[in-house]
Amino acid sequence: MATPFIAGAGIAASAYAARYAIQAWQAFKARPPTARLRRFYEGGFQPIMTRREAALVLGVRESTAIDKVKEAHRRVMVANHPDAGGSHYLASKINEAKDILLGKKGGGSAF
C-alpha cells in the first residue's frame, strides 16, 4: 500500500522539478542582453579625446602601464591599418589615443 504512494510522490516531485527547470531556462533565455566585454571600442568619438575615451579605444584601463598601452596600440592598429583596408580616420584616432595615454599629447583635435 505504501509503495504506490511513494512512487506517486516521486513522480510528482520529478514533474515539479522538471517544470521549475523549464521555467528557469526560459527566463534565462528571455533576459535582456547585458554589456559584454568587447574586443574593440564601439561608438562615436568626442570632439576632443579624453583619457577615458582613449582607454576605451585601445581596450585598456586609464592607469595601464606604458608597455601594455604600446601592445594594445599595436594590436588595434594591425586590425585597422589603412594599408590593410582600414580607415585613415580610425588610424589617426588610434594614434591619438596612444599619444594621450602615453602623455605625449594633452588633448586631441576636433575632427
For each residue, the residues with C-beta under 8 A, 3 or more apart:
1: 4 5
2: 5 6
3: 6 7
4: 1 7 8
5: 1 2 8 9
6: 2 3 9 10
7: 3 4 10 11
8: 4 5 11 12
9: 5 6 12 13
10: 6 7 13 14
11: 7 8 14 15
12: 8 9 15 16
13: 9 10 16 17
14: 10 11 17 18
15: 11 12 18 19
16: 12 13 19 20
17: 13 14 20 21
18: 14 15 21 22
19: 15 16 22 23
20: 16 17 23 24
21: 17 18 24 25
22: 18 19 25 26
23: 19 20 26 27
24: 20 21 27 28
25: 21 22 28 29
26: 22 23 29 30
27: 23 24 30 31
28: 24 25 31
29: 25 26
30: 26 27
31: 27 28 34
32:
33: 36
34: 31
35:
36: 33
37:
38: 41 42 59
39: 59
40: 59 76 79
41: 38 56 57 58 59
42: 38
43: 56
44:
45: 49 53 93 111
46: 49 50 53
47: 110 111
48: 107 108 109 110
49: 45 46 53 54 57 93 96 97 100 107 108
50: 46 53 54 100
51: 54 55 62 100 101
52: 55 56 62
53: 45 46 49 50 56 57 97
54: 49 50 51 57 58 62 96 97 98 100 101
55: 51 52 58 59 60 61 62 64 97 101
56: 41 43 52 53 59
57: 41 49 53 54 76 93 94 97
58: 41 54 55 69 72 73 76 94 97 98 101
59: 38 39 40 41 55 56 72 75 76
60: 55 64 68 69 72 101
61: 55 64
62: 51 52 54 55 101
63:
64: 55 60 61 68 69 72 101
65: 68 69
66: 69 70 102
67: 70 71
68: 60 64 65 71 72
69: 58 60 64 65 66 72 73 98 101 102
70: 66 67 73 74 98 102
71: 67 68 74 75
72: 58 59 60 64 68 69 75 76
73: 58 69 70 76 77 94 95 97 98
74: 70 71 77 78
75: 59 71 72 78 79
76: 40 57 58 59 72 73 79 80 94
77: 73 74 80 81 91 94 95
78: 74 75 81 84
79: 40 75 76 86
80: 76 77 84 86 87 90 91 94
81: 77 78 84 86 91
82: 85 86 87 88 91
83: 86
84: 78 80 81
85: 82
86: 79 80 81 82 83 90 91
87: 80 82 90 91
88: 82 91 92
89: 92 93 111
90: 80 86 87 93 94
91: 77 80 81 82 86 87 88 94 95
92: 88 89 95 96 111
93: 45 49 57 89 90 96 97
94: 57 58 73 76 77 80 90 91 97 98
95: 73 77 91 92 98 99
96: 49 54 92 93 99 100 105 108 109
97: 49 53 54 55 57 58 73 93 94 100 101
98: 54 58 69 70 73 94 95 101 102
99: 95 96 102 104 105
100: 49 50 51 54 96 97 103 104 105 106 107 108
101: 51 54 55 58 60 62 64 69 97 98
102: 66 69 70 98 99
103: 100
104: 99 100
105: 96 99 100 108
106: 100
107: 48 49 100
108: 48 49 96 100 105
109: 48 96
110: 47 48
111: 45 47 89 92
